[in-house]
């Protein structure tokens, strides 16, 4: 029998380590609870007994971000998802954010978690999803996969929601750089109305901007992502130490969301600056727009990944 003291809001904690690089993963939402290199904390950690504040570290599947009014169409058939963001009347961050994944494989440096998306309200499809976390010296590598177990074709998109930092440096002092040429203008419900060039706007982060300058102004999806030679999409740099944390995405991950609240709770419960840099395979409201969805035939599978790399 599981003791009550062993039950965590984030599920079973799993530690993976390699060469001074360490990550803690929780089974609920396949959440990334912590990532550090040589003792330098690189994500906002989730403490024992706590839950993912602001969706910190969770996996977003089978869609990232929002579906307006929860309404979409599957091959001409109207679908109505449950509304999970009531104030904006949207369906937020997929169907697995509270699911307890099973451990399918585990080693000292890696773990693979899996969860089935069953048919349910507004989702008449059966998907088998999985996420592998692997640490190598100086980096965390994440590979997402899905197989369509339905008897019909199924759309799919995914993402992740890590809040990032560089050690103990104040987040507002960090410089964020993003290799993206477009942003999604949104309405009052944060649903996209247009994809526009970043040129001449405060959404242009290609040359680097202090997080303090965009705090409270960005909860924004970006497109026109330029994958560097090594797949780098974005980076956070501490000007004081020179430490850099970079986000890399493979070619199937063409979007990224930056969420920079000023009300992220600190240890005392007061609000402070934080920044989530969220890799995504599709933009917000993709189930309705169809943009960048992966369509899987019965029995077909897909994989794609992203990584975080630290340079001291």
Number of C-alpha atoms within 10 A of each C-alpha: 3 6 6 7 7 11 13 17 14 26 21 17 17 17 18 20 21 17 12 14 21 25 26 18 25 24 25 26 26 32 29 29 26 22 27 22 25 12 11 18 19 24 24 25 22 20 13 13 12 11 17 21 13 16 18 21 27 28 28 26 23 20 28 30 27 26 26 24 18 21 18 22 14 15 9 7 7 10 14 14 19 18 17 18 17 11 8 16 16 23 24 24 25 22 23 21 18 17 17 20 23 16 18 13 11 16 11 12 18 21 20 20 23 22 22 19 21 15 12 12 10 16 18 14 17 19 23 16 22 21 23 20 23 23 25 18 15 19 23 24 17 20 16 22 16 26 21 24 21 19 11 14 17 23 19 23 23 25 28 29 27 26 25 27 26 24 20 10 16 15 24 21 17 24 20 27 20 25 22 24 18 20 25 22 16 16 10 7 13 19 21 21 10 12 15 15 18 19 13 7 9 12 24 20 20 15 10 17 20 19 23 21 14 22 20 16 15 17 17 19 29 27 22 17 21 18 18 13 6 9 16 21 25 26 22 28 26 23 13 9 11 11 17 21 23 21 22 21 28 19 15 15 22 21 26 30 25 22 22 25 22 18 15 16 15 12 7 6 9 10 13 15 20 24 29 24 24 23 29 28 27 27 29 28 25 23 25 15 14 15 14 18 18 16 16 20 16 16 14 14 16 14 13 17 22 23 20 22 19 22 12 14
